[in-house]
Amino acid sequence: MSVNFLIQKAKEIQVVIDSNASEIEKLDQEIGDGDHIFNVQRGIKLVIELEPTIKDLPISKALNQIAMKVLSGIGGSSGALFGTLFMTMAKGTNIDEGIDFKKAVEIFAQGVEAVKQRGKADVGEKTMMDVLIPVANCLKKGLEENKDKREILSEAIDVAESGMLSTKDLLATKGRASFLGERAKGHIDPGARSSQLMIKTVCESVIQK
């Protein structure tokens, strides 16, 4: 993982999110306040616009700048949660000496755990954590079992999709959707969908290379 890798993945994610924007907006209008997709799109745009500023920085400083930009530039809970993810990843041990696949999984998992603590959300509460936590666990388990990188990433894609789809029949306990009670059932969580698309995009890109 490098700063260039982060920017390139952000550009790839932007294309996928933009092409699925109407679907995600509709999901959010059904159970949320309708602004999730705009916050996500704004966050991705802000990260990409940082390229001239961060392209020559050490990865730790680049991740920290991304965190600060996301925190200050995105409204709602998305800014705080994604800011926490990047800020925690920036604190990874010795990451400026290089980030291989094992280290990337390690700092991603640490970031997800920090988001879990910040948002006080766990699996089963109809949020993006229904995607992020299982994916982090899948990646760590794959490494522990010495699986091939491509196999691990393929499994992570499947786990992300399963986690996203699982939110359809869950009751929401966080955010505006929590006020809907049983009416939230039957709708996929928009944060889970956008997170699943991001993970799929990155994993597929790495597999292909």
Phi, psi and chi 1 to 4 in degrees:
 res  aa     phi    psi   chi1   chi2   chi3   chi4
   1 MET       -  135.0 -177.1 -169.4  -70.5      -
   2 SER  -137.2  174.1   63.6      -      -      -
   3 VAL   -63.2  -40.4  176.9      -      -      -
   4 ASN   -61.1  -39.2 -178.2   60.6      -      -
   5 PHE   -59.3  -45.8  174.6   90.2      -      -
   6 LEU   -60.1  -45.4  -67.4  174.5      -      -
   7 ILE   -66.4  -43.8  -63.1  -64.1      -      -
   8 GLN   -62.5  -41.2  -71.7  -53.9  120.9      -
   9 LYS   -66.6  -36.8  -64.2  -46.5  124.1 -169.5
  10 ALA   -61.9  -39.9      -      -      -      -
  11 LYS   -67.3  -39.5  -69.1  176.8  179.4  177.3
  12 GLU   -67.2  -41.4  -69.2  166.8   16.3      -
  13 ILE   -63.3  -39.2  -73.7  170.2      -      -
  14 GLN   -57.5  -43.4 -175.2  179.6   51.7      -
  15 VAL   -62.1  -45.7  171.9      -      -      -
  16 VAL   -68.4  -44.7  173.2      -      -      -
  17 ILE   -63.7  -43.1  -69.4  -65.9      -      -
  18 ASP   -61.5  -37.9  -75.0   -8.8      -      -
  19 SER   -74.2  -16.8   65.5      -      -      -
  20 ASN  -112.1   12.2  -70.5  -85.7      -      -
  21 ALA   -60.1  -43.0      -      -      -      -
  22 SER   -64.8  -37.9   59.0      -      -      -
  23 GLU   -64.2  -46.4  176.3 -152.9  -17.2      -
  24 ILE   -66.7  -39.1  -62.2  169.8      -      -
  25 GLU   -61.4  -41.8 -178.0 -179.5   13.0      -
  26 LYS   -63.9  -41.9 -175.1  172.5 -176.6  -67.3
  27 LEU   -59.2  -42.3  -69.3  174.3      -      -
  28 ASP   -72.1  -33.5 -162.1   24.5      -      -
  29 GLN   -66.6  -28.1  -72.6  171.0  -18.2      -
  30 GLU   -74.9  -35.5  -70.9  168.4  -16.8      -
  31 ILE  -132.3   -3.5   62.5  170.1      -      -
  32 GLY  -125.7 -151.3      -      -      -      -
  33 ASP  -105.2    5.7   50.2   19.0      -      -
  34 GLY    83.3    0.6      -      -      -      -
  35 ASP  -105.4    1.6   66.3   -9.9      -      -
  36 HIS   -58.3  -48.4  173.8   73.0      -      -
  37 ILE   -63.4  -36.9 -174.5   59.0      -      -
  38 PHE   -67.0  -37.9  -56.6  109.9      -      -
  39 ASN   -66.5  -41.6  -73.3  -28.4      -      -
  40 VAL   -64.8  -46.7  170.3      -      -      -
  41 GLN   -62.2  -39.9  -71.9  176.1  -50.9      -
  42 ARG   -64.7  -42.8  175.7  167.4  171.4   74.1
  43 GLY   -61.1  -44.4      -      -      -      -
  44 ILE   -63.5  -42.9  -64.3  167.3      -      -
  45 LYS   -61.6  -41.1 -176.7  171.0  179.9  -73.7
  46 LEU   -64.4  -39.5  -71.8  171.2      -      -
  47 VAL   -64.0  -46.3  171.3      -      -      -
  48 ILE   -63.1  -38.5  -67.2  170.6      -      -
  49 GLU   -67.1  -16.2  -72.0  173.5  -10.6      -
  50 LEU   -77.2  -10.8  -86.8  176.4      -      -
  51 GLU   -47.8  -50.5 -178.5  174.6    9.2      -
  52 PRO   -61.6  -29.7  -19.2   32.4      -      -
  53 THR   -79.9  -35.4  -54.0      -      -      -
  54 ILE  -108.2   -7.9   67.5  173.9      -      -
  55 LYS   -60.3  -26.3   62.7 -174.2  179.1   69.8
  56 ASP  -107.5    9.0  -63.9  -40.0      -      -
  57 LEU   -85.0  157.4  -67.7  178.1      -      -
  58 PRO   -60.8  151.8  -20.1   31.0      -      -
  59 ILE   -59.0  -34.5 -170.8   75.6      -      -
  60 SER   -64.7  -43.2   61.7      -      -      -
  61 LYS   -70.8  -35.4  -70.3 -173.8  177.1  178.7
  62 ALA   -65.0  -45.2      -      -      -      -
  63 LEU   -62.3  -37.9  -77.7  165.2      -      -
  64 ASN   -68.0  -39.5 -156.2   54.0      -      -
  65 GLN   -65.5  -38.8  -71.3 -133.7   18.0      -
  66 ILE   -61.2  -44.2  -70.4  172.0      -      -
  67 ALA   -59.5  -46.6      -      -      -      -
  68 MET   -63.7  -40.7  -66.8  -60.7  104.1      -
  69 LYS   -66.0  -41.9 -179.2   61.8   73.9  172.9
  70 VAL   -67.4  -43.5  168.7      -      -      -
  71 LEU   -59.5  -43.5  -88.9  169.8      -      -
  72 SER   -85.5  -20.8   62.4      -      -      -
  73 GLY  -103.8  -11.8      -      -      -      -
  74 ILE  -113.2  136.2  -52.4 -179.4      -      -
  75 GLY   -83.3  174.7      -      -      -      -
  76 GLY    67.7 -164.2      -      -      -      -
  77 SER   -76.5  -21.6   60.5      -      -      -
  78 SER   -57.8  -43.2  -63.6      -      -      -
  79 GLY   -60.9  -46.3      -      -      -      -
  80 ALA   -64.7  -41.0      -      -      -      -
  81 LEU   -74.0  -46.8  -63.2  177.5      -      -
  82 PHE   -70.3  -32.8  -79.3  108.3      -      -
  83 GLY   -61.2  -42.6      -      -      -      -
  84 THR   -62.3  -40.4  -63.4      -      -      -
  85 LEU   -58.5  -51.5  176.2   70.5      -      -
  86 PHE   -70.7  -36.3  -72.1  116.4      -      -
  87 MET   -64.1  -40.0 -163.8  177.4  -60.4      -
  88 THR   -69.2  -41.7  -56.4      -      -      -
  89 MET   -60.8  -35.3  -69.6  173.6   65.8      -
  90 ALA   -63.4  -22.5      -      -      -      -
  91 LYS   -91.4    6.9  -63.1  174.4 -177.2  174.3
  92 GLY   -57.7  143.9      -      -      -      -
  93 THR   -65.1  125.2  -53.6      -      -      -
  94 ASN    55.8   30.0  -59.9  -36.6      -      -
  95 ILE   -70.2  -21.5   60.4  171.9      -      -
  96 ASP   -73.7  -10.0  -71.1  -24.6      -      -
  97 GLU   -86.9   -4.4  -64.0  174.1   12.5      -
  98 GLY   129.6  144.3      -      -      -      -
  99 ILE  -124.4  104.5  -58.5  178.4      -      -
 100 ASP   -87.5 -175.2   58.0   10.1      -      -
 101 PHE   -61.2  -43.1 -178.5   63.0      -      -
 102 LYS   -61.2  -44.6 -177.1  177.5  179.8 -179.2
 103 LYS   -68.0  -36.9  176.4   61.5   74.3  171.0
 104 ALA   -61.8  -43.4      -      -      -      -
 105 VAL   -63.6  -41.3  168.6      -      -      -
 106 GLU   -60.9  -49.4  177.0 -173.8  -51.5      -
 107 ILE   -74.6  -29.4   63.1  173.3      -      -
 108 PHE   -65.5  -45.2  173.9   72.0      -      -
 109 ALA   -63.0  -38.5      -      -      -      -
 110 GLN   -64.6  -39.3  -70.9  169.5  -12.9      -
 111 GLY   -64.6  -42.6      -      -      -      -
 112 VAL   -63.9  -40.8  169.3      -      -      -
 113 GLU   -62.8  -38.8  178.2   60.5   27.3      -
 114 ALA   -66.6  -38.9      -      -      -      -
 115 VAL   -64.9  -40.4  172.4      -      -      -
 116 LYS   -57.9  -45.2  175.2 -176.6  171.9 -178.6
 117 GLN   -68.6  -41.2  -60.6  -59.7  -33.1      -
 118 ARG   -65.1  -45.0  177.4   74.9 -176.6  -95.7
 119 GLY   -87.4   -6.7      -      -      -      -
 120 LYS    50.5   44.8  -64.3  179.8  172.0   58.9
 121 ALA  -128.2  146.9      -      -      -      -
 122 ASP  -132.0  179.7 -151.1  -27.4      -      -
 123 VAL   -61.7  139.0  171.8      -      -      -
 124 GLY    97.4    7.0      -      -      -      -
 125 GLU  -112.1   13.6  -63.1 -169.8  -86.3      -
 126 LYS    62.2   55.4 -155.3  178.6 -177.0   86.5
 127 THR  -138.7 -178.4   72.0      -      -      -
 128 MET   -64.8  -15.9   67.4  179.9 -176.5      -
 129 MET   -67.8  -20.5  -57.3  -45.7  -68.0      -
 130 ASP   -67.8  -14.6  -72.9  -63.5      -      -
 131 VAL  -102.9  -50.7  170.3      -      -      -
 132 LEU   -65.0  -43.6  -64.5 -178.0      -      -
 133 ILE   -65.8  -50.0  -67.4  173.4      -      -
 134 PRO   -60.7  -36.0  -26.0   36.3      -      -
 135 VAL   -66.0  -45.6  165.8      -      -      -
 136 ALA   -59.3  -42.1      -      -      -      -
 137 ASN   -66.0  -39.6  -69.6  -21.9      -      -
 138 CYS   -62.7  -44.6  169.8      -      -      -
 139 LEU   -63.3  -44.3  -66.4  170.7      -      -
 140 LYS   -65.0  -42.7  -70.7 -169.7  -65.3 -178.7
 141 LYS   -63.9  -40.5 -173.7  170.0 -177.7 -108.7
 142 GLY   -60.1  -41.2      -      -      -      -
 143 LEU   -66.0  -43.7  -77.0  176.8      -      -
 144 GLU   -60.2  -32.5  -70.2  165.7    3.0      -
 145 GLU   -92.8    8.4  -64.4  175.7   -6.1      -
 146 ASN    54.9   38.7  -66.5  -47.5      -      -
 147 LYS   -76.7  159.1  -68.6 -178.3  178.3  178.3
 148 ASP   -64.4  144.0  175.2   74.5      -      -
 149 LYS   -55.3  -44.4  179.0  168.8   71.5  173.0
 150 ARG   -65.0  -36.6  -73.2 -179.9  172.8   81.5
 151 GLU   -65.4  -42.5 -177.9 -178.5    0.3      -
 152 ILE   -60.7  -46.2  -64.7  171.2      -      -
 153 LEU   -67.6  -36.9  -67.8  171.8      -      -
 154 SER   -63.4  -41.3  -66.4      -      -      -
 155 GLU   -65.3  -37.7  -72.0  178.9   -1.1      -
 156 ALA   -63.4  -37.3      -      -      -      -
 157 ILE   -61.7  -44.7  -69.1  170.5      -      -
 158 ASP   -66.5  -41.0  -68.4  -20.8      -      -
 159 VAL   -64.3  -40.3  165.9      -      -      -
 160 ALA   -62.4  -42.5      -      -      -      -
 161 GLU   -66.6  -42.7 -177.1  171.6    2.9      -
 162 SER   -61.9  -41.6  -64.2      -      -      -
 163 GLY   -64.3  -42.1      -      -      -      -
 164 MET   -62.7  -48.1  176.8  -91.3  -66.3      -
 165 LEU   -65.4  -30.0  -68.0  173.2      -      -
 166 SER   -64.3  -24.1   76.1      -      -      -
 167 THR   -70.7  -16.3   64.7      -      -      -
 168 LYS   -59.3  -39.5 -175.2  172.1 -175.8  177.1
 169 ASP  -103.0   13.6  -63.3  -42.9      -      -
 170 LEU   -93.7  152.3  -67.6  174.1      -      -
 171 LEU   -82.2  140.3  -78.2  171.8      -      -
 172 ALA   -86.5  138.0      -      -      -      -
 173 THR  -117.9   -3.5   62.6      -      -      -
 174 LYS  -125.8  150.5  -53.0  -68.3  178.6 -174.1
 175 GLY    69.7 -168.2      -      -      -      -
 176 ARG   -62.0  -33.9 -175.5  169.8  175.8  177.7
 177 ALA   -60.3  -25.0      -      -      -      -
 178 SER   -65.7  -22.1   63.6      -      -      -
 179 PHE   -78.7  -11.5  -62.8  110.4      -      -
 180 LEU   -85.1  -15.9  -62.8  177.0      -      -
 181 GLY    59.4 -131.8      -      -      -      -
 182 GLU   -62.0  -24.2  -69.6  -73.9  -22.8      -
 183 ARG   -67.0  -17.8  -73.8  179.7  -64.9  154.6
 184 ALA   -75.1  -19.5      -      -      -      -
 185 LYS   -67.2  146.9  -76.7 -171.0  173.6 -177.5
 186 GLY    92.2   -0.1      -      -      -      -
 187 HIS  -125.3  131.0  -57.8  -77.5      -      -
 188 ILE   -73.3  139.6  -71.9  170.4      -      -
 189 ASP   -69.6  129.3  178.3   71.0      -      -
 190 PRO   -63.3  -35.5   20.6  -32.6      -      -
 191 GLY   -66.9  -35.8      -      -      -      -
 192 ALA   -66.6  -40.2      -      -      -      -
 193 ARG   -66.0  -46.9  176.3   60.3  168.1  148.9
 194 SER   -65.3  -38.3   59.4      -      -      -
 195 SER   -65.3  -41.1  -63.5      -      -      -
 196 GLN   -62.4  -41.2  176.7 -102.3  -31.4      -
 197 LEU   -65.3  -39.9  -74.2  169.2      -      -
 198 MET   -62.9  -46.4  -68.4 -179.4 -159.7      -
 199 ILE   -65.0  -44.1  -73.2  165.2      -      -
 200 LYS   -59.7  -43.5 -178.4 -178.4 -179.8 -175.6
 201 THR   -61.0  -48.3  -59.5      -      -      -
 202 VAL   -66.6  -46.0  173.2      -      -      -
 203 CYS   -62.9  -45.4  -71.5      -      -      -
 204 GLU   -63.6  -38.7  -74.5 -177.8  -16.6      -
 205 SER   -62.8  -42.9  177.7      -      -      -
 206 VAL   -69.1  -39.9  174.7      -      -      -
 207 ILE   -59.9  -44.3  -71.0  170.0      -      -
 208 GLN   -67.7  -22.8  -71.5  163.8    8.6      -
 209 LYS   -97.7      -  -69.6 -178.9 -179.5  179.0
